[in-house]
Amino acid sequence: MSWDSIHAGAAGIAMDAMVRLDGYPVFPDAGVGSDTLLLVQQPACCAAHGGWHADLVVEVHADESVDWRSGPVSVQGRWELLADDPAGWRYRIRAARVTPLLEPSAAWAIGRRNVLGLAAMAALAGLGPMASLAGCAAGGSADGTQGVAGRPGHRADEKAGGDVETGANEKTGADHHDASAQTGSQPAIPAWLAAQTTVDIHSHAGRVSLGRRPVPLPFTALAAPMRAGAMHAVCLAIVTDSSADHVVTSPSGRRRIVAYRDPDPGEMAARGEAGFRRLADLMAQQNLQAVRTSAQLRTAWRNGQSVIVSAEGADFLEGDLAGLDDAYHRHVLRHLQLTHYRVNELGDIQTAPPVHQGLTDFGAAVIQRCNELGIVVDIAHGTYELVQRAAKVTRRPLVLSHTSLSQHPGRYSRTISPAHARLVADTGGVIGVWPVASTYPTLAAMAQGMRAMADVVGVEHVGLGSDMLGLLGPSVLDSYRKLPLLAQALLDAGFSERDASAILGGNYVRVFAASMAQ
């Protein structure tokens, strides 16, 4: 493909097509490699006084960290045309292989007139101020730094209220295809990572969610990327409330997911039934094993890729506790998140005004029954007040499956304060750190985020919650193939192999076992 076709709107490029595009890389930090970058047609110095227009930039998600370089590169991977992207980009190449070019190709070299005068790009979320590019040389900026690969107008605390159920936003996902044969760049799996069960404690991978469409989209690869990256078990979550919520944009430009109507009687129960059936179909098609016991999870590293059947939001219960027993016995439910994007019968959520002032009596009864049955209780999306009461009610460790730490979480933010985190840790539980690119622009930054969480609650209470195929914005861990890269980033952040192994699975295995104990 050529830059001319991109300037023309990329109408002739099929979604998911394997493409090659040559250009100049722009990294988050000068002199530091990254697995997420921008590709531009001209060196950064040619965009003096400007930045980049979204129509002239391609976001690149590579399958491994790319060495920093200012010269031209060739990018080969899967093409995505982004529609209504929350940060403004229009194009992405994922599962990409990035290789250096000795000299630019005439097919994409253009003059300064095509890039001068572009609209300025503001500071990119989570990456600091945008340096002036005027007067830079060989891709550098006037102050010696290079432009950052990020997202315009998307603040670090604006993850659109958090995650989005995948069916409404497939554009953000990786793992769509098993692309190792095309990329040839699968990182090596260290022995310590392969020798103990690894767990992603919150995922929608494989495109398991129903979404809002009358007919859900086809499944995508899950088992193959898990095998390639030594991900042994995932908490694969169904979602039922997406039919009653949508994405809204505030006057300030902030996007978040809100419930816009009350579900019809029986609607959430029916969607729950359909969601569990779809999850079972995905597992059958890809030969994934359902985890029923703590022994099965503990030995998953040698027994094959496994799934912990999960639900994001207990909306499917519709206030009937009997539905919990049914889901446990008939659908093998072993991990339940109480709330999602609507204030339901169980309690209040972080992304909407409170109604119940925390956990309801029915929510408390659900926790108690989960404790009796052997279901992990996940309080992600719940308010601080909900977690306070949940911590008093539960007899088992709590899990907060996907979030990040903030000293001062904003209104409707999905981040949590240190005090919020300690409530979970004090039950013996685990907090999953998620790979939102607006918060952590690189895997190295994500590892530092895990370090910050560990400094607050202890390494034994930190886990990985990727929200795979569930994020409204881009992810720096957009394929399980990248797990070895995150593992190395944890070591580089100062964790021992033992501690890194605990974060990437051991801590959740412990909590799962404690939740199963009778």
C-alpha positions, 0 to 999 in steps of 0.5 A: 500500500502507499501513502497516496492511498491513505491520503485518499481515505484508504477506501480500497484497503480491506480490514484485516488485510496484510499490508506493508507501509514504509515511513518514519517511526515516532517513539514515545521517548527519544532513544528508547524502543517501544512496541507502540509507535506512530508511522509518518510519511516524512521525518518529524522535522518536516512537520515543523510548527505543526505535529500530525494530522490524523489523516497522515498518521498510522498508529502501529502496534508491534508484536515486539519492542522496536529498537529506537531509530530515526531513519525510515522503516518498513511496517508489515501487519494487519490493517485497521480502519478506525471509525469514531476513534475516541482519540482521533486516529483513523488508521492502525497496523497491528500485529506488526513487524517493523524493519529498518530501511536503508533509504526511503522508497520513491513511492512514498517520499513527498515534498514539504508542501504536503506536510507543512501547515498541518493542524497542531497536535496537542499533548498526548495522553499520559506522555507529557507535553508535546515538544516543538518539532521546529528545527529538528534534525533526523526525526528529533525535535528542537529540544532533543526529544522526538515526538511521542506515539500517543493519542490527541485530546485523550487525557490519562484519566479519560479512558472513556469511563474505563472499558467497553464491551467488545461487541460495540468496539471491535476496532480496539482489539488485537488477537483478531488473528493468529499472525505469528507466521506473517510477523516471524517475531514472536518473543522467546518465552523464559523458562520461569514464565512457562513453569507456573500458571499465568492468568489474565484476570479480566478478558474478552478475548476471542470476541466472546462478548455479544455486543449490541448487534443482532448477530454477534461477529465471528470469534477470533483467535484466542487459544493460539495467541495464548499458547504463543505467549505462555498465557495459560488461563484467562478469566473470560467475561461475558457482558449482559448490560451492553444493550442498555448502555451507550457511549456519550461525549461531554461538552469537554470532549470526554467520552464515557459509557452510560446506561441510557434505559432500564432493561426490559424484564427478562432481558438481562437474564436472556442475554446472560444465557446467550452470553454463557452459551457463546462462551461455551461455543468459543471454548469448544471451537478452540479446545479450551478447558473450563477451570472448575477447581483450584487444582485445575488452575494450578496445573493449567501451565502443563495441562493446556490453555484454560478459561475461568468462566466469568461475568462482568456485571451480575445484571443477568441475575435480575435480583434473583439469587437462584440464578447464581446457583444456576450459573455456577452449576450449569455454566461453570461460573467461577468469577463474578464481577458485581457491577459494570456500566449500569447501577444494578441491583447489587450496587453503585458504580464508579462511572455514574452518580450513586443511587444505593450509597454503595453495596445493596443488601442483595449485593451482600447476599450475592457475595455471601453465596459466592463465598459458599459456592466457590466463586471469586468476587470481583468488585471492579467498577464498584464505588469506594463505598461499595468496596468498603461494605464488600470487604466487611461482608466477604469471608474470601479475598476480593478481586478488583480485576482491571484498573490503575492507581491514581493519587486523586481519581477524577469523577467517573474515573475507573482508576482507584486511590491508594485507600481503595486499593488497600481495602482489596489487599486487606482481604488478601485479594488481588488488584489487576493492573490494565494496559490502557495506553493513555495511562501506560504508553509502553509495556515498560510504563505498565511495569512501572505502574505495577511497581507503583501498585506493589509499593502501595499494597505489596507485590502479593496483591498485584495482578494482570487484568488486560481487558483484552478486546474490551478497551475503548482506547488502545492497549499496550498489551493487545495480544497474549503473544506479548506476555513475554515482553511484559514479563521482561519489562517487570524484570527491568522494573526491578521485580525478581522472577519470583515476584513477576511470576506472582503478578502474572498469575501466582497471586490470582491462583492463590486467591482462586484457591482461597475462594474455592475452599469450603 
